[in-house]
Amino acid sequence: MLAHQLESTQSGYRCTVCHWRWRTSPRDACPGVQRFAYEQVPPGLQTYTQLRARGLKPADRNKPDGCYFRVQRREWLWFYDECQALPRRKATPAQMQALARAKEAFVAKYTCLGCGRKPETPHDIRDMLYGYCRSCRRQAAQEALEAQIELDGEAACAWAAGLLRREDWVILDLETTSLTGAIVEIAVIDRAGNTLFHSLVNPQMPITEGARAVHGISDEEVAQAPTLPEIWDAFLRALEGRAIIVTFNTDFDQSILDGDAQRYGLTRPKYAWHCLMRKYAKYCGDWSSYWGGYRWYPLPEGNHRALGDALAALALIQHMATLAKEASEPASEERYKLAEQVLEE
């Protein structure tokens, strides 16, 4: 690239080398040969690729006879005079065989290992990743997701069945003044549905209208109820000998219970918490690609009272456990591993 040889014109400037015109002083460099607009390239000027397709080559590739600037690609396209072009030397039989082997190796390298599709355009090559085309990768990802959903559902049912074989767990449910408020009712039952603890709780704060519309507990009902410190020892005795607390929404129940215990300065119980809502979501298997997780569903047959919801949670666990006992040997794990191989290769 050179500096423009400018001359003044009535409309601005003109380069005597590239013949390009500007209204103001140019900022780009001169290509050193005549420059054409896209629609103004003479028929006698051909690109190197065009000459090669006709069995020709430029007399000197470093000395083009014209050029065109590709704005979208930000690059120069060089042209050569067809009349000055030289015939290209023909390849020998050995060279032709070498080219054929190279082409065969190239096609084999970019042939999809999944569907066997061979590359036809450069776009096909760009779509290849780890030996698989975009369509096969998408299909493998979908198969892996379907197998994972099936595995998660089987695991949720197996969790429920394993839970019923144990005795060191309870189901806990709370009703509160609001989503971030205090406890107004608490219930604990065992694996057989026996009530280990159940009581209304005076939260010492008003119940919001939204919460009252859900569980139906009024301020008047809890006004004469004991406060949480007054029932805390009895509540802890109901949990003695237990290692696991199951709730339908562990994040909510645990945070409310810990928050109230901290508010009153009570000793907080330390147990393993299991969330039935998350297990139930995996059992339903409604995957959301947008959120990257399973859709959460409300507790079936719950009545939004602590004891009623605890019993409904137990019924759900028993139902899921029954399906686990009736399930045959799953094949989804093998499907999932095969699909994962396509994604990892």
N, C-alpha and C positions, 0 to 999 in steps of 0.2 A: 504494500500500500504506500502511495506517494502523497505528496502535497499537491493540491489542485493548482492548475495554472489558470487563474481567474482573469476574466475580462468583464468590464462593465457593460451592461445592456440597459435598454430603456425600462425593462421590468425587474432588473436586479443584477444577477451575476451568472456567468457561464464559464465552464471549464473547457479549455481548448483540447484537453486530453480525453476526458470521458464524455464530453459533450452534454453534461448534465446541467440543469438550470435551477437557480434558487432565487427567491425574492430577497432573502437576507444572506449574510455571510455564512457559508456552510460550516458545519461542525464535524462532519465525517471526513475520512481520508479518501483520496482518489485511488480507484482500482488500477489505474495505469493503462486501461483500454476503454474503448467506447462502451458506455453503459446504456442498456435498453430497458424500457418498460416491458411488462409481461406480454402485452399484445403487440409490441413493436419489434420483436426479435425476427430478423430476416430468415427466410426458409433455408438459406445456404449455411447457416450457422447451426451446429449440432453440439450437444453435450458429449462428454467422453463416453457415457453409457450408451447414448444413441449411436455413436460411431462404432462402438464395440459390438453392438447388436447387428451391425451391418458388415462385420468383419474388417473394420478399419480402425486406425489409431491416429492421433494427432502427430504431425511432424515433430513438434516439440511441445510436450504437455505443459511446460513451464511458461510458454508464450501463447496465451489465449488470444483470440481475435475479438472477443466481446464478453459481456457479463450481464448478469441480472441479480438483484439483491432480493432474497426471500425474506420478507418482513416477518412472517410468522415464525420461521426457524432461526432468524437472525444470522443468515449465512449467505455467502456468495455462490452463485451458480455460473460456471465458466463455459464459454462457447468456443468452438474451433471451426475454421473454414473447411467445409466438406471437400472443396476442390484441392486443398493442400494436404488432405489426409493420405496416409500411406496404408497399403494393405497389411493386415495383421497376419503374422506368421501362424500357420495352421499347427495344431497340436499333433505330436507324433502318436502312434498307437499306444506306446507305453504311457505317455502323458494322459491320453484319453482313459486308459484303464485306471490310472491313479486318480483321475477326477471322478470316475465312476465309483471307485472304492471310497473316496472321501465323501461323496454324496450319500452313498449307502450308510456309512458310519454316522453321518450327520442326521439322516432320517431316523436311524435306529436310536440315536441319542435323545431325540425329541419326540419319539413315539410314546404315547401315553401307556403306562403300565396297567392302567385300569381298563380302558375301553379299546386300546389298540389304535387310536386315532393318530394318523401321520400328519406332520406339519405341511401345510400348503402355502401359508403366507407368514410373513414375519410376525403378525399378530398372534398366530398359533404358538410361536416360540415364546413370546412374552407371557402367554397364559400358563406356560409350563412351570411347575414348581415341585421339586423333589420327585420328578419323574411322572407327575400326574397333571392332567389338564384341570382347568377350573371346574368343569362340570363334574368330574370324578371326585375332586376334593369336596365340592358342595354335597354330593351324594354321600360320600364317606362321613362327612360331618353330621349329616342328617341321620344316617344309620347309627353313628356313635351316640347321638343324642337320644334316639329312640331306645337304644339298648340301655343307656344310662337311666332313662326314665323308668324302664321296666325293672332294672336292678334296684333303683331306689324304692320303688313300690314294694318289691319283694323284701327288701331290707326293713322297711317300715313294719310290715306284717310280722317278720321274724322278731323284730324288737318287741312288739306287743306280745307275741307268744312267749318269748323269753322272760318278759316282765311278769306274766301270770304264773310262771313256774317259781317265782321268788316270793318271799313273804316280807322282805325288809324294805317295803316302799308304801307310800300313801299317796292319795290324790288330794290336792288342796285347791280351794277356790275362794276368791275374794270378791266382795262387792264394795264399791268405793263411792266417795262423794263426787269424784270427777275423774278424768283420765290421769290427772296428776295429784289427786287429793289423798284423803285418808280412808282407812278401812271402816266400813259400816256393818259388814257381816263377814264371817269367816267360817269355813267348814272343812273338816278333814275326815276322809273315809279310808278304809283299808281295801285290800284286793277283793274281799268278799262283799263289799258294799256296806259293811258295818260302820256306823257313825262313831268316830273316835272323839270328835269335838265339833260343836256347832254353837254359835252364839252371835247375837247382834252386838255391835260395838258402838259406843258413843264416840264419835270422831272429834267432838268438841269444836266443830266448825259446821257451817250449813251445807246441806246437800244441794248441788246444782240442779236446775230444772231438767237439764239433759240427762243427768245420771238417774234422777227420780223417774223420768219417763221410761228408762230402760228396765230398772229392777223394781220399781214401785215402792221403795222404802222411803218413808217420810221422816222429817226431822222429829216429829212427835213420837214415832216408834222408837227411835234411838235415844231419845232424851233420858229415858229411865234405864237404858242399858248400861252395863259396866264399861269402863274405859279399857283401852288395850293393856295398860299396866296391871289392872285388876284381874285380867284373865290370862295374862302371859304365862304364868307358871303352869296353869292347867293346859294351855295350848302346847307348851314344851313337853309336858308329860304324855300328850297324845302322840308325840313324835319320837318317844324313847324307843330305842332298838331299831329305828329305821335309818336306812342309808340313802334313800332316794325319795325326792319329792317330785311328783308329776303334776304339772298344771297345763291348762290348755294354751295359755300365753305366758310363758315363763318370763320373758323380758318385762312384761307389765306386772305380774304378780310378785316377782322377786324384788323389783325396784320399789313397789308400794310397801311391801312388808319390811324391807330394809330401811326405807325412809321413815316409816312410823316408829320402828324400833330405835332408830337414831334420834328421832324427835323426843322420845321419852327416856332415852339413855338406857335402853334394855339390851340385854345380851342377845345378839343375833344368832340364830341357828346356822350351823355350817353343814350343809348337806349337798349331795349331787342333785342338781335340778335337771329334769328332762321335760322338754316342751312337746306336748302332744299335738299342738297346732302345726308345728313343722313336720312331724311325722305324718300327720293326716294330709298335709299338702303333698308330700311325696307319694302317699298312697293314692291320692286323686290323680296325680301325674299331669296337672294342667300347667305346662311349661310356658313361660313368657319370655320370648326372645328379646323383647324390649327391656325388661327388667333383669334378664339373666337369672331367673329363679322361678320357683313354683308359686302359683297363685294360692293365697291363703283363703280358706273357707271357714265360715262360722261353725260353732259346735252344733252338730245335729241334735235335735230334740231338747236343747237346753231351754230352761225357763228363766234365765237371768237372775236366779237366786243361788246363793252359794252352795247349798246342799243339793238342789236340783241339778245344777251344772256339774257338780262333782260326780253325781250318779250317772249323768249323761256321758261324761268323759269315760267312766268305767265301762259303760255299755259299748262305747266306740272302741275301746281297747279290746274288749272281748270279741267284738265283731271282726276286727282286723286280725286277731290271733286265730280265729276260726279259719279264715282264708289262708293263713300261713300253714296251718295243719293240713288243709286240703290241697295245697299247691303241689304239683309234681316237681321233679328235679328241673331247675331252671336252666335254659340254654342261652339266656340273654348275656351272661357273662362272657361266653365264648364269642358271641356276635359282637359284643362291645370291644373285645380285644382285637378281633380281626379288623374292625373299622378303624380302631386307633392306629393300627399299623400303617394304614394308608395315609393318615394325617401326619405320622411321625417320620416316615421314610423321606 
